Amino acid sequence: MHGIKKMARHSACFTLAFLCMAQTLPVFADPDLKTSPSKSPSQGLAHAGEPLTLENTGKNLGLTPALSAKQEKKAFKERIERLRREKKKKFEELTNGFIRKIITEKAVTSKEEFLRAGVRSLEDCIERAVQEHVPAKVAEERVKLSKQRIIKALRDLFAEATFEWEDRDGALSGQAFKGKSYHFRFKQPVFRGGNLWATFQKEQATLRATEAEYHQIVNDLIQKVSEAYFDSIRTQNVLNDRQNLLKRIKGILKKSKKMWDEGLISEIEYLNVESLKSQFENDLQQAKEDNELAYLELQKELNLDIGDRVRLVPFYSYKKVMAKATRKVKKGVPEEKPVELESGEPLKPLDDYIQMAYEHRPDLKLEANRLRSNIMAKRAAFGKLLPQVNVMLEFGKLGEIFTDAPDKAVALHPDPKPEWQSLVELSWNLGGSTVKYARDHDQKAPSVSQFQSGSGTTTRKDSFSVGILDNLEDIYKLKEAQVDIMDQFVKLEEKEREVIKEVKEAYFNYKRAEIQFQSQIKQLLYRKRQAQLQKHKLEQNEIQVSEYIQAENELVGEKTQLHKVMAEYYIARVGLNRAVGQRGMLPVKEWQ
């Protein structure tokens, strides 16, 4: 029994030691391991993305009791408050209210879920970046504002309706009186020179422009995230290659030192080997620096803190690529393309992509809709210089009576009498001077303030007025609208040329990336075979150690170039999608 307890204790210690060692796993998924992209290798021991510590390890092994829901909620709130205090400590100029606004429970929960979910694909990173991108949020608010302005412009096309109710009391010549009234007022624009309709069309064009602006911001963000994503994968692969190179030649370096001590190799050979070793260490340090800087750029795009790490889908495996290329070479059939990158639909002619850009490019639609908005603004400005005709109708009831009337019920509730008013008004801006004419027909109900309060009044009134140069603003606004149209047309032409240039550059970049990939595969096959040959010669003592190490270094250099070419290839696919304005035109998926 004592032996069994001892074995169990040793087993538990071994398990804890293994889990603690798991913390040293690389952040990026190993492309040569057959793991599910949606699950972390450590899933089941701790949450994916969560650091494996003795605390959460013991929790999963049942050594510590799980927190209750109330305790978890309290701990979560304390963590948010700690994050707010840390932000305040870093930036004392920020107010507490603003910090509470940017560090919310929703934001913290969203980030923790993103970090906890295990291996993250490019689509996951793009989704996270769009959710956190402040300019995208601002563009969304502009879209909402444009929709509200459309509602206002549409409402102005119809009659204005107003309801008015009054309950008043007072005194006239020492006699108290009480009165009540209600009125309905309608004002319908009959002719506004097309101003209202042009304004409505202007707001519609503005809405389409703001929507296009949002899509353009998202497209640019996708490009930035993709570049940071593939650059992080590239630098991580380069770092792994450099680390593996030092591990492979570690024994050879010791052997070279021993041979030098025993006088079996020359001083020049020994110094050459030591020089290569220093170069490898320098290359490794440079690879670490490049990897940290690339990942820092990805953290910025994903709005993550410095200490937040995620595992990325590698998209391709060097071993699989070289195995496929080697099989084709062994068949003895010379091919221009040792490895096919994509088995999908081939590229279309360049003119087809340019035409697609005219149809789908958001920034081109943005400038075109801004031009249409300016055209509609000019029409609205011109409409204000035409006659403006409105019809107004008002009707209701008015009741007033002295409170000392014999009938107290009537005094408290005066009998209302009908009254109404009709008005036709015309205004016209003639050369900056406003000419107005109005015809008013008005019937008033009896009122205690009238000389003969038992009967109402009926009036008809014609009025005419001229304001001398009182409205010059509408004239120069029309001129401003014409200038804005010309400026926007120039911007549209510049954007058109820019879009065509970007499509051509993206197209040729993609073609060049395909060619570079095939060329790099052939170069890698050569360097790999050369390294194998040099290793065989070293085993037969036909060459010096430095010659073999140099061959291995050249092979790693070609691997580094392959990682660069692969990153450029995927970025070129994303860039061509952005250039034509269609996100999923060329799918960006893992290499099979």
C-alpha positions as CSV (number, residue, x, y, z in Angstrom):
1,M,0.0,0.0,0.0
2,H,2.9,2.4,0.8
3,G,4.4,1.7,-2.6
4,I,1.1,2.4,-4.4
5,K,0.8,5.8,-2.6
6,K,4.4,6.6,-3.5
7,M,3.8,5.8,-7.2
8,A,0.6,8.0,-7.2
9,R,2.5,10.9,-5.6
10,H,5.3,10.6,-8.2
11,S,2.7,10.4,-11.0
12,A,1.0,13.6,-9.8
13,C,4.4,15.4,-9.6
14,F,5.3,14.2,-13.1
15,T,1.9,15.5,-14.4
16,L,2.4,18.9,-12.8
17,A,5.9,19.2,-14.1
18,F,4.8,18.3,-17.7
19,L,2.0,20.9,-17.6
20,C,4.4,23.6,-16.4
21,M,6.8,22.7,-19.2
22,A,3.9,23.2,-21.6
23,Q,4.1,26.9,-21.0
24,T,7.2,27.0,-23.2
25,L,5.3,25.9,-26.3
26,P,5.6,28.4,-29.2
27,V,2.8,30.9,-29.8
28,F,2.4,29.8,-33.4
29,A,0.8,26.5,-34.3
30,D,3.3,23.9,-35.7
31,P,2.4,23.5,-39.4
32,D,3.6,19.9,-39.3
33,L,1.4,18.8,-36.4
34,K,-2.0,17.3,-37.3
35,T,-4.0,19.3,-34.8
36,S,-7.5,20.7,-35.2
37,P,-7.3,24.5,-36.0
38,S,-10.3,25.1,-33.7
39,K,-8.7,23.5,-30.6
40,S,-5.6,24.1,-28.6
41,P,-3.3,21.2,-28.0
42,S,-3.6,21.9,-24.3
43,Q,-7.4,21.8,-24.4
44,G,-8.8,19.7,-21.5
45,L,-6.0,20.7,-19.2
46,A,-6.7,24.4,-19.3
47,H,-8.7,26.7,-21.4
48,A,-7.1,27.3,-24.8
49,G,-5.1,30.5,-24.9
50,E,-4.9,30.5,-21.0
51,P,-1.4,30.2,-19.6
52,L,-0.7,26.9,-17.9
53,T,0.1,27.6,-14.3
54,L,0.0,25.6,-11.2
55,E,-3.2,27.4,-10.2
56,N,-5.3,26.6,-13.2
57,T,-3.6,23.2,-13.5
58,G,-4.7,22.3,-10.0
59,K,-8.2,23.6,-10.7
60,N,-8.5,21.2,-13.7
61,L,-7.1,18.3,-11.7
62,G,-9.6,18.9,-8.9
63,L,-7.0,20.0,-6.4
64,T,-8.7,23.4,-5.7
65,P,-12.4,24.0,-5.6
66,A,-14.0,25.9,-8.5
67,L,-15.2,29.4,-7.9
68,S,-18.9,30.0,-7.6
69,A,-20.7,32.2,-10.1
70,K,-20.8,35.1,-7.6
71,Q,-17.1,34.8,-6.9
72,E,-16.3,34.7,-10.6
73,K,-18.3,37.8,-11.2
74,K,-16.6,39.6,-8.4
75,A,-13.2,38.5,-9.6
76,F,-14.1,39.7,-13.1
77,K,-15.1,43.1,-11.9
78,E,-11.9,43.4,-9.8
79,R,-9.9,42.6,-12.9
80,I,-11.6,45.3,-14.9
81,E,-11.0,47.8,-12.1
82,R,-7.3,46.8,-12.1
83,L,-7.1,47.3,-15.8
84,R,-8.6,50.8,-15.4
85,R,-6.2,51.7,-12.7
86,E,-3.3,50.5,-14.8
87,K,-4.5,52.6,-17.7
88,K,-4.8,55.6,-15.4
89,K,-1.3,55.1,-14.1
90,K,0.1,55.0,-17.7
91,F,-1.9,58.1,-18.8
92,E,-2.7,60.4,-15.9
93,E,-4.2,62.9,-18.3
94,L,-7.2,60.7,-19.1
95,T,-10.3,61.2,-17.0
96,N,-11.9,58.3,-15.1
97,G,-15.1,58.6,-17.1
98,F,-13.2,58.2,-20.4
99,I,-11.3,55.2,-19.1
100,R,-14.5,53.6,-17.9
101,K,-15.9,54.2,-21.4
102,I,-13.0,52.5,-23.2
103,I,-12.4,49.6,-20.7
104,T,-15.8,48.0,-20.4
105,E,-17.0,44.6,-19.4
106,K,-18.0,43.9,-23.0
107,A,-14.6,44.9,-24.4
108,V,-12.7,42.8,-21.8
109,T,-14.9,39.8,-22.3
110,S,-14.5,40.0,-26.1
111,K,-10.7,40.1,-25.8
112,E,-10.6,37.2,-23.3
113,E,-12.8,35.0,-25.6
114,F,-10.6,35.8,-28.5
115,L,-7.4,34.9,-26.6
116,R,-9.0,31.8,-25.1
117,A,-10.3,30.2,-28.3
118,G,-7.0,28.5,-29.3
119,V,-5.5,28.7,-32.8
120,R,-6.8,31.7,-34.7
121,S,-7.3,31.9,-38.4
122,L,-7.0,35.0,-40.6
123,E,-10.7,35.4,-40.7
124,D,-10.8,35.4,-36.9
125,C,-8.2,38.1,-36.7
126,I,-10.0,40.2,-39.4
127,E,-13.3,39.9,-37.5
128,R,-11.6,41.0,-34.3
129,A,-9.9,43.9,-35.9
130,V,-13.1,45.2,-37.5
131,Q,-14.9,45.1,-34.2
132,E,-12.1,47.0,-32.5
133,H,-11.2,49.5,-35.3
134,V,-12.2,53.0,-34.2
135,P,-12.4,54.5,-37.7
136,A,-14.8,51.7,-38.7
137,K,-17.0,52.5,-35.7
138,V,-17.0,56.2,-36.7
139,A,-17.9,55.3,-40.2
140,E,-20.8,53.2,-38.9
141,E,-22.1,56.2,-37.0
142,R,-21.8,58.3,-40.1
143,V,-24.0,55.8,-41.9
144,K,-26.6,56.0,-39.1
145,L,-26.5,59.8,-39.3
146,S,-27.0,59.7,-43.0
147,K,-30.1,57.5,-42.6
148,Q,-31.6,60.0,-40.1
149,R,-30.9,62.8,-42.6
150,I,-32.8,60.9,-45.3
151,I,-35.8,60.6,-43.0
152,K,-35.7,64.3,-42.4
153,A,-35.5,65.1,-46.1
154,L,-38.3,62.7,-46.9
155,R,-40.5,64.3,-44.2
156,D,-40.0,67.7,-45.7
157,L,-41.7,66.6,-48.9
158,F,-45.0,66.3,-47.1
159,A,-47.3,68.7,-45.2
160,E,-46.3,70.0,-41.8
161,A,-48.9,69.2,-39.2
162,T,-49.3,71.0,-35.9
163,F,-51.8,70.6,-33.0
164,E,-52.2,73.4,-30.5
165,W,-54.2,73.5,-27.3
166,E,-54.6,76.4,-24.9
167,D,-56.4,76.8,-21.5
168,R,-56.2,80.4,-20.3
169,D,-57.8,82.8,-17.7
170,G,-57.5,86.5,-17.1
171,A,-59.3,89.7,-16.4
172,L,-60.7,92.3,-18.7
173,S,-61.7,95.7,-17.3
174,G,-61.8,94.1,-13.8
175,Q,-63.9,91.2,-14.9
176,A,-62.4,87.7,-14.8
177,F,-62.8,85.4,-17.8
178,K,-61.8,81.9,-18.7
179,G,-61.1,80.4,-22.2
180,K,-60.1,77.3,-24.0
181,S,-59.1,76.6,-27.6
182,Y,-57.5,74.0,-29.9
183,H,-56.3,74.3,-33.4
184,F,-54.9,72.0,-36.2
185,R,-52.5,73.7,-38.6
186,F,-51.3,72.2,-41.9
187,K,-48.7,73.7,-44.2
188,Q,-48.1,72.1,-47.6
189,P,-45.3,73.1,-50.0
190,V,-46.8,73.4,-53.5
191,F,-43.8,74.5,-55.4
192,R,-40.2,74.9,-54.2
193,G,-38.3,74.9,-57.5
194,G,-37.3,71.2,-57.0
195,N,-35.4,72.2,-53.8
196,L,-37.0,69.5,-51.6
197,W,-36.7,66.7,-54.0
198,A,-33.1,67.6,-54.9
199,T,-32.3,67.7,-51.1
200,F,-33.8,64.2,-50.7
201,Q,-31.6,62.9,-53.6
202,K,-28.6,64.6,-52.1
203,E,-29.1,62.8,-48.8
204,Q,-29.5,59.5,-50.7
205,A,-26.2,60.0,-52.4
206,T,-24.6,61.0,-49.1
207,L,-25.8,57.7,-47.6
208,R,-24.3,55.7,-50.4
209,A,-21.1,57.6,-50.0
210,T,-20.9,56.9,-46.3
211,E,-21.6,53.2,-46.8
212,A,-18.8,53.1,-49.4
213,E,-16.5,54.9,-47.0
214,Y,-17.2,52.2,-44.4
215,H,-16.5,49.4,-46.8
216,Q,-13.3,51.1,-47.9
217,I,-12.1,51.5,-44.3
218,V,-12.8,47.8,-43.8
219,N,-11.0,46.8,-47.0
220,D,-7.9,48.8,-46.0
221,L,-8.0,47.2,-42.5
222,I,-8.2,43.7,-44.0
223,Q,-5.1,44.5,-46.0
224,K,-3.2,45.7,-43.0
225,V,-4.3,42.8,-40.8
226,S,-3.4,40.3,-43.5
227,E,0.1,41.8,-44.0
228,A,0.7,41.7,-40.2
229,Y,-0.7,38.2,-40.0
230,F,1.5,36.7,-42.7
231,D,4.5,38.7,-41.7
232,S,4.1,37.2,-38.2
233,I,4.0,33.7,-39.6
234,R,7.0,34.4,-41.8
235,T,9.2,35.8,-39.0
236,Q,8.1,32.9,-36.7
237,N,9.1,30.3,-39.3
238,V,12.4,32.1,-39.9
239,L,13.1,32.1,-36.1
240,N,12.3,28.3,-35.9
241,D,14.7,27.6,-38.8
242,R,17.5,29.6,-37.2
243,Q,17.0,27.8,-33.8
244,N,16.9,24.4,-35.5
245,L,20.1,25.2,-37.4
246,L,22.0,26.0,-34.2
247,K,20.7,22.8,-32.7
248,R,21.8,20.7,-35.7
249,I,25.4,22.1,-35.8
250,K,25.8,22.2,-32.0
251,G,27.6,18.9,-32.0
252,I,29.7,19.7,-35.0
253,L,30.9,22.9,-33.4
254,K,32.0,20.9,-30.3
255,K,33.7,18.5,-32.5
256,S,35.5,21.3,-34.3
257,K,36.7,22.8,-31.0
258,K,38.0,19.4,-29.9
259,M,39.8,18.9,-33.2
260,W,41.4,22.3,-32.8
261,D,42.5,21.5,-29.3
262,E,44.1,18.2,-30.6
263,G,45.8,20.0,-33.5
264,L,43.8,18.1,-36.2
265,I,42.6,21.3,-38.0
266,S,44.3,24.5,-39.0
267,E,43.9,27.8,-37.2
268,I,42.2,29.3,-40.3
269,E,39.6,26.5,-40.3
270,Y,38.9,26.9,-36.6
271,L,38.6,30.6,-36.9
272,N,36.3,30.2,-39.9
273,V,34.0,27.9,-37.9
274,E,33.9,30.3,-35.0
275,S,33.1,33.1,-37.3
276,L,30.2,31.2,-38.8
277,K,29.0,30.4,-35.3
278,S,29.0,34.1,-34.4
279,Q,27.1,34.9,-37.6
280,F,24.5,32.3,-36.8
281,E,24.0,33.7,-33.3
282,N,23.6,37.2,-34.8
283,D,21.1,35.9,-37.4
284,L,19.1,34.2,-34.6
285,Q,19.0,37.4,-32.6
286,Q,17.9,39.3,-35.6
287,A,15.2,36.8,-36.3
288,K,13.9,37.2,-32.7
289,E,13.8,40.9,-33.1
290,D,12.0,40.7,-36.4
291,N,9.5,38.3,-34.9
292,E,8.7,40.6,-32.0
293,L,8.3,43.6,-34.2
294,A,6.0,41.8,-36.6
295,Y,3.9,40.4,-33.8
296,L,3.7,43.9,-32.2
297,E,2.2,45.2,-35.4
298,L,-0.4,42.4,-35.3
299,Q,-1.2,43.2,-31.7
300,K,-1.8,46.8,-32.7
301,E,-4.2,45.9,-35.4
302,L,-6.1,43.5,-33.1
303,N,-6.1,46.0,-30.2
304,L,-4.3,43.5,-27.9
305,D,-1.9,44.3,-25.0
306,I,1.8,43.7,-25.2
307,G,1.5,40.5,-23.1
308,D,-1.4,39.0,-25.1
309,R,-0.4,36.1,-27.3
310,V,-2.4,34.1,-29.8
311,R,-1.6,31.0,-31.9
312,L,-2.0,31.5,-35.6
313,V,-3.0,29.1,-38.3
314,P,0.3,28.5,-40.2
315,F,-1.3,28.3,-43.7
316,Y,1.4,26.0,-45.1
317,S,4.0,23.4,-44.1
318,Y,7.6,23.5,-45.4
319,K,7.9,19.8,-45.1
320,K,4.7,19.1,-47.1
321,V,5.7,21.6,-49.8
322,M,9.2,20.1,-50.2
323,A,7.9,16.5,-50.0
324,K,5.5,17.3,-52.9
325,A,8.3,18.9,-54.9
326,T,10.7,16.1,-54.2
327,R,8.2,13.4,-55.4
328,K,7.8,15.2,-58.7
329,V,11.5,15.5,-59.2
330,K,12.1,11.8,-58.4
331,K,9.6,10.9,-61.2
332,G,12.1,12.3,-63.7
333,V,9.5,14.4,-65.5
334,P,10.8,18.0,-65.9
335,E,8.1,20.5,-65.1
336,E,8.0,24.3,-65.2
337,K,5.9,24.2,-62.0
338,P,7.3,21.7,-59.4
339,V,4.4,22.6,-57.0
340,E,1.0,24.0,-57.9
341,L,0.0,26.8,-55.5
342,E,-3.8,26.8,-56.2
343,S,-6.0,24.3,-58.0
344,G,-8.9,26.8,-58.4
345,E,-9.9,29.0,-61.3
346,P,-6.9,30.6,-63.2
347,L,-6.4,34.4,-63.3
348,K,-8.6,36.4,-65.7
349,P,-7.2,39.0,-68.1
350,L,-6.2,42.3,-66.6
351,D,-9.0,44.2,-68.3
352,D,-11.6,42.0,-66.5
353,Y,-10.2,43.0,-63.1
354,I,-10.2,46.7,-64.1
355,Q,-13.9,46.4,-65.0
356,M,-14.6,44.6,-61.7
357,A,-13.0,47.5,-59.9
358,Y,-15.3,50.0,-61.6
359,E,-18.3,47.9,-60.3
360,H,-17.1,47.0,-56.8
361,R,-14.3,49.4,-55.7
362,P,-15.7,51.2,-52.6
363,D,-13.5,54.3,-52.8
364,L,-14.5,54.8,-56.4
365,K,-18.2,54.6,-55.5
366,L,-17.4,57.0,-52.6
367,E,-16.1,59.7,-54.9
368,A,-18.8,59.1,-57.5
369,N,-21.6,59.5,-54.9
370,R,-19.9,62.6,-53.4
371,L,-20.0,64.1,-56.9
372,R,-23.7,63.2,-57.3
373,S,-24.3,64.7,-53.9
374,N,-22.7,67.9,-55.0
375,I,-24.8,67.9,-58.2
376,M,-28.0,67.5,-56.1
377,A,-26.8,70.3,-53.8
378,K,-26.4,72.6,-56.8
379,R,-30.0,71.8,-57.9
380,A,-31.3,72.5,-54.4
381,A,-29.4,75.8,-54.4
382,F,-30.8,76.7,-57.8
383,G,-34.3,75.7,-56.6
384,K,-34.1,78.3,-53.9
385,L,-33.8,81.1,-56.5
386,L,-37.2,80.0,-58.0
387,P,-40.6,81.0,-56.7
388,Q,-41.6,79.3,-53.4
389,V,-45.3,78.6,-53.0
390,N,-46.9,77.3,-49.8
391,V,-50.5,76.7,-48.8
392,M,-51.5,76.8,-45.1
393,L,-54.8,75.8,-43.5
394,E,-55.7,76.2,-39.9
395,F,-59.0,75.3,-38.1
396,G,-60.2,74.7,-34.6
397,K,-62.4,76.1,-31.9
398,L,-62.3,78.9,-29.3
399,G,-64.5,79.4,-26.3
400,E,-64.2,82.4,-23.8
401,I,-66.7,83.6,-21.2
402,F,-66.7,85.8,-18.1
403,T,-66.6,83.7,-14.9
404,D,-69.5,85.8,-13.3
405,A,-72.0,84.5,-15.8
406,P,-75.4,83.4,-14.4
407,D,-74.9,79.8,-15.5
408,K,-71.9,78.5,-13.5
409,A,-71.6,75.4,-15.7
410,V,-71.1,77.6,-18.7
411,A,-68.6,79.7,-16.8
412,L,-66.5,76.7,-16.0
413,H,-66.8,75.2,-19.5
414,P,-67.4,77.9,-22.1
415,D,-69.1,76.8,-25.3
416,P,-66.4,76.7,-28.1
417,K,-67.1,78.3,-31.5
418,P,-65.4,77.2,-34.7
419,E,-62.7,79.4,-36.4
420,W,-60.4,78.8,-39.4
421,Q,-57.7,80.4,-41.5
422,S,-56.4,79.8,-45.1
423,L,-53.2,81.3,-46.4
424,V,-51.4,81.2,-49.7
425,E,-47.9,82.7,-49.6
426,L,-45.3,83.2,-52.4
427,S,-41.7,84.3,-52.0
428,W,-39.1,84.8,-54.8
429,N,-35.4,85.7,-54.6
430,L,-35.0,88.1,-57.5
431,G,-31.3,89.0,-57.8
432,G,-30.8,88.8,-54.0
433,S,-34.0,90.7,-53.1
434,T,-36.8,88.8,-51.6
435,V,-40.3,89.5,-53.0
436,K,-43.2,88.2,-50.9
437,Y,-46.9,88.1,-51.5
438,A,-49.6,86.5,-49.3
439,R,-53.4,86.2,-49.4
440,D,-55.0,85.4,-46.1
441,H,-58.6,84.6,-45.3
442,D,-59.3,84.4,-41.6
443,Q,-62.4,83.8,-39.5
444,K,-62.2,84.2,-35.7
445,A,-64.6,82.8,-33.1
446,P,-66.3,85.3,-30.6
447,S,-64.0,86.5,-27.8
448,V,-64.5,88.5,-24.6
449,S,-61.9,91.0,-25.8
450,Q,-63.9,92.0,-28.8
451,F,-66.2,95.0,-28.8
452,Q,-69.1,92.9,-29.7
453,S,-68.2,89.7,-28.1
454,G,-71.2,87.8,-29.2
455,S,-70.0,87.6,-32.8
456,G,-66.7,86.6,-34.5
457,T,-64.7,88.4,-37.1
458,T,-64.0,87.5,-40.8
459,T,-61.1,89.1,-42.6
460,R,-59.4,88.9,-46.0
461,K,-55.9,90.3,-46.4
462,D,-53.5,90.7,-49.3
463,S,-49.9,91.6,-48.4
464,F,-46.9,92.4,-50.5
465,S,-43.3,93.2,-49.4
466,V,-39.8,93.5,-51.0
467,G,-36.5,93.1,-49.1
468,I,-33.8,95.1,-50.8
469,L,-30.7,92.8,-51.4
470,D,-31.6,90.9,-48.2
471,N,-30.9,87.4,-49.5
472,L,-27.6,87.5,-51.4
473,E,-26.5,84.3,-49.6
474,D,-28.5,82.0,-51.9
475,I,-26.8,83.4,-55.0
476,Y,-23.2,82.8,-53.8
477,K,-24.2,79.4,-52.4
478,L,-25.2,78.4,-56.0
479,K,-21.7,79.5,-57.1
480,E,-20.1,77.5,-54.3
481,A,-22.0,74.5,-55.4
482,Q,-20.7,74.8,-58.9
483,V,-17.1,75.0,-57.6
484,D,-17.6,72.0,-55.4
485,I,-18.8,70.0,-58.4
486,M,-15.6,70.9,-60.3
487,D,-13.4,70.0,-57.3
488,Q,-15.1,66.7,-56.8
489,F,-14.9,65.8,-60.5
490,V,-11.2,66.3,-60.3
491,K,-11.0,64.0,-57.3
492,L,-13.1,61.4,-59.0
493,E,-10.7,61.4,-62.1
494,E,-7.7,61.2,-59.8
495,K,-9.3,58.3,-57.9
496,E,-10.1,56.5,-61.1
497,R,-6.5,56.7,-62.3
498,E,-5.3,55.6,-58.8
499,V,-7.7,52.6,-58.8
500,I,-6.5,51.4,-62.3
501,K,-2.9,51.8,-61.1
502,E,-3.6,49.7,-58.0
503,V,-5.3,47.0,-59.9
504,K,-2.4,46.7,-62.3
505,E,0.1,46.7,-59.5
506,A,-1.8,44.1,-57.6
507,Y,-2.3,41.9,-60.7
508,F,1.4,42.0,-61.6
509,N,2.4,41.5,-57.9
510,Y,0.4,38.3,-57.9
511,K,1.8,37.0,-61.1
512,R,5.3,37.8,-59.9
513,A,4.6,36.0,-56.6
514,E,3.6,32.9,-58.5
515,I,6.8,32.9,-60.5
516,Q,9.0,33.6,-57.5
517,F,7.4,30.7,-55.7
518,Q,8.3,28.2,-58.5
519,S,11.8,29.6,-58.8
520,Q,12.3,29.4,-55.0
521,I,11.2,25.8,-54.9
522,K,13.8,24.9,-57.6
523,Q,16.5,26.8,-55.7
524,L,15.5,25.0,-52.5
525,L,15.7,21.6,-54.1
526,Y,19.2,22.5,-55.3
527,R,20.4,23.8,-51.9
528,K,18.8,20.8,-50.1
529,R,20.6,18.4,-52.3
530,Q,23.9,20.3,-52.0
531,A,23.6,20.2,-48.2
532,Q,23.0,16.5,-48.3
533,L,26.1,16.0,-50.5
534,Q,28.2,18.2,-48.2
535,K,27.1,16.2,-45.2
536,H,28.1,12.9,-47.0
537,K,31.5,14.4,-47.9
538,L,32.0,15.5,-44.3
539,E,31.3,12.0,-43.0
540,Q,34.0,10.7,-45.5
541,N,36.4,13.5,-44.3
542,E,36.5,14.9,-47.9
543,I,35.7,18.5,-46.8
544,Q,36.2,20.8,-43.9
545,V,33.6,21.4,-41.2
546,S,33.2,25.0,-42.3
547,E,32.2,24.0,-45.8
548,Y,29.4,21.8,-44.5
549,I,28.2,24.5,-42.1
550,Q,28.2,27.0,-44.9
551,A,26.0,24.7,-47.0
552,E,23.5,24.4,-44.1
553,N,23.5,28.1,-43.7
554,E,22.8,28.6,-47.4
555,L,19.9,26.1,-47.2
556,V,18.4,28.0,-44.2
557,G,18.8,31.2,-46.2
558,E,16.8,29.7,-49.0
559,K,14.2,28.6,-46.5
560,T,14.0,32.2,-45.2
561,Q,13.5,33.3,-48.8
562,L,10.7,30.7,-49.3
563,H,8.9,32.0,-46.2
564,K,9.1,35.5,-47.6
565,V,7.8,34.4,-51.0
566,M,4.9,32.5,-49.4
567,A,4.0,35.6,-47.3
568,E,4.1,37.8,-50.4
569,Y,2.0,35.3,-52.3
570,Y,-0.8,35.3,-49.8
571,I,-0.6,39.1,-49.3
572,A,-0.7,39.5,-53.1
573,R,-4.0,37.5,-53.2
574,V,-5.5,39.8,-50.5
575,G,-4.1,42.8,-52.3
576,L,-5.8,41.8,-55.6
577,N,-9.1,41.2,-53.8
578,R,-8.8,44.7,-52.3
579,A,-7.8,46.3,-55.6
580,V,-11.0,45.1,-57.3
581,G,-13.2,45.6,-54.2
582,Q,-14.2,42.0,-53.7
583,R,-13.1,40.4,-50.5
584,G,-13.7,36.7,-51.5
585,M,-12.8,36.8,-55.2
586,L,-9.5,35.0,-54.6
587,P,-10.0,32.8,-51.5
588,V,-7.1,32.9,-49.0
589,K,-7.0,29.5,-47.5
590,E,-4.4,27.0,-46.2
591,W,-2.1,25.3,-48.7
592,Q,-2.9,21.7,-49.2
